[in-house]
Amino acid sequence: RIFVPILRVTAIEPGAVTLSTGSVSLRRFSQRPGEVLVLGQVLETRVRINDPDLPELVGLDVVVVDLGIEQTRTRDWTVTRVAVRPQRRLGRRS
């Protein structure tokens, strides 16, 4: 696993990430305030839907399974879509 500053990413495709340069720093990763690790802190987390545009889902507990990201004009990347699934209940089947 490596960390690459998002400003060095020029494209993200299903099978590849394209960088603006061919070099990768081997410095140890240090998370900055305001940064979130998608794999470690977002995916597979439980959330409750509170979106008035989705009244049939308001109050439902779900699990985040995927994120869609898009690059802005300023070359920042933002999360634009979140895929969720219903939270599985643990317990015995009858």
N, C-alpha and C positions, 0 to 999 in steps of 0.2 A: 504494500500500500504506500502511495506517495501523496504528498500535498503539492499542488501547483497553484500559484496565485491566479485567481479567476481572470485577471486582466491579461494573462498569457494565453488563455483559451480563446481560440478563434471560432471553433465549431464543436458541437456535441452531437454525435450521431449514435444510433443504437449500437453500432459495432466499433466506434472509434471516437477518440477525443483528439482534435487537432490543436497543436500549440503554435504560437507565433514564432517561437525560437526552438532550436533543437536541444537546448541545454536544460537540465533539471537540477536544482539545488538539492544537496543531500543533507542540509541542515535539519535538525530535529524540529518537528512540527510543534508550534505553540499556538493554541487557540486564543484569539483576541476577544475582548468584550464585544458582544453583539453578534459574533459568529456562531453558527450552529452546524454541527456535523450531521448531515442527512442520514448516513448509515448508523451512526452511534446514538443520535439523540431524537430523530424524528420518525424514521420507519419503524413500524411495529409498536408505536405508542398508541395508547387509548386516548380518544378525544370525544367530546360531546358536541354534537352539531347544534348550532344556535344561529341558523341562517333563515331569516324570514322569507327569503325567496324559495326555500325548500320546506314548506310547512309540514309535509308528511314525514320529514326526518328530524324536526326540531325535538331536542331532548334525547335523541337516540345515541347510545354509546357505540362507537365504531373504532376500528383500528386502521391507522394509516398504512397503506401497502405500496404506494408509489407517488412520486411527485413529478410534475411537469415544470420545466424551467425555460425561460426565454431571456435573451439578451436585450437590454434596453439600448437606446441611442448613446448613452454615456458609457457603454460597454460593461455595465453592471449586469449581474444575473439575478432574476427574481423568480420566485415560485409563483406560477400562474395557475396551476391545477393541482388538485390533491385527490388521489384515488383512495377510497376507503372500503372496508368490508364490515359487515356486522360483527360485533364482538362475540366470540364463542363463549358459551357458558360452560364452565367446568362442572362436572357432576356425573352421576351414573345415568345410564340410559335405562329406561324401564321397558 
